[in-house]
Amino acid sequence: MADFFELAKLMARDALDREESCGGHFRAEHQTEEGEAKRDDENFAHVAAWEWTGSGSMQTRHKEELTFENVALSQRSYK
């Protein structure tokens, strides 16, 4: 059971660290004037993984920047 709580805390920390709205991750403070999710590709176009550093220690976040050659990143609209 403790493992599930640790995972839940890490998922919440990851969501709070992500200062944008993208896909299924929506934050009310990061939206367009029309109420759509507002992306921040300059700061969040990467893949992230958390490393467990031992009991009682904070996890370490590793990230790898993404580059897109054939696809242009764009603001999504559901209207």
C-alpha positions in Angstrom: 0.0 0.0 0.0 2.8 2.4 0.8 4.2 2.0 -2.7 0.9 3.3 -4.1 1.0 6.3 -1.9 4.5 7.1 -3.0 3.5 6.8 -6.6 0.4 9.0 -6.1 2.6 11.7 -4.4 5.1 11.6 -7.3 2.3 11.9 -9.8 0.9 14.9 -8.0 4.3 16.5 -7.8 4.9 16.0 -11.5 1.5 17.5 -12.4 2.2 20.6 -10.2 5.6 21.0 -11.7 4.1 21.1 -15.2 3.3 24.7 -15.8 1.1 24.2 -18.9 -2.0 22.5 -20.2 -1.5 19.8 -22.8 -3.7 16.9 -24.0 -5.4 15.3 -21.0 -3.4 17.4 -18.6 -5.4 20.6 -18.1 -4.8 23.4 -15.5 -7.2 26.2 -15.2 -4.5 28.8 -14.8 -3.0 27.7 -18.2 -5.7 28.2 -20.7 -6.5 30.5 -23.7 -9.1 33.2 -23.5 -11.5 30.7 -25.2 -10.9 28.2 -22.4 -8.7 25.8 -24.4 -5.6 24.2 -23.1 -2.6 26.5 -23.4 0.6 24.7 -24.4 4.2 25.8 -23.5 6.3 23.9 -26.0 9.3 26.1 -25.3 9.6 24.7 -21.8 7.8 21.4 -22.0 8.7 19.7 -25.3 10.5 16.8 -23.6 10.1 13.3 -22.2 10.6 13.1 -18.4 11.3 10.2 -16.1 11.6 10.2 -12.4 14.4 8.3 -10.7 13.9 6.7 -7.3 16.8 7.7 -5.1 16.1 5.7 -2.0 13.7 5.7 0.9 13.3 9.1 2.5 14.9 10.9 -0.5 13.3 13.1 -3.1 13.1 11.6 -6.5 15.3 13.0 -9.3 13.6 14.2 -12.5 15.5 13.5 -15.8 14.4 14.9 -19.1 15.3 14.5 -22.7 14.3 17.3 -25.1 12.2 16.4 -28.1 12.9 17.6 -31.7 10.4 17.4 -34.4 11.4 17.4 -38.1 8.3 16.3 -39.8 5.6 17.6 -37.5 4.9 21.2 -36.4 3.7 21.6 -32.8 0.5 23.6 -32.6 -2.2 24.7 -30.2 -5.1 22.2 -30.1 -8.7 23.3 -30.4 -11.8 21.2 -29.7 -14.2 23.8 -31.0 
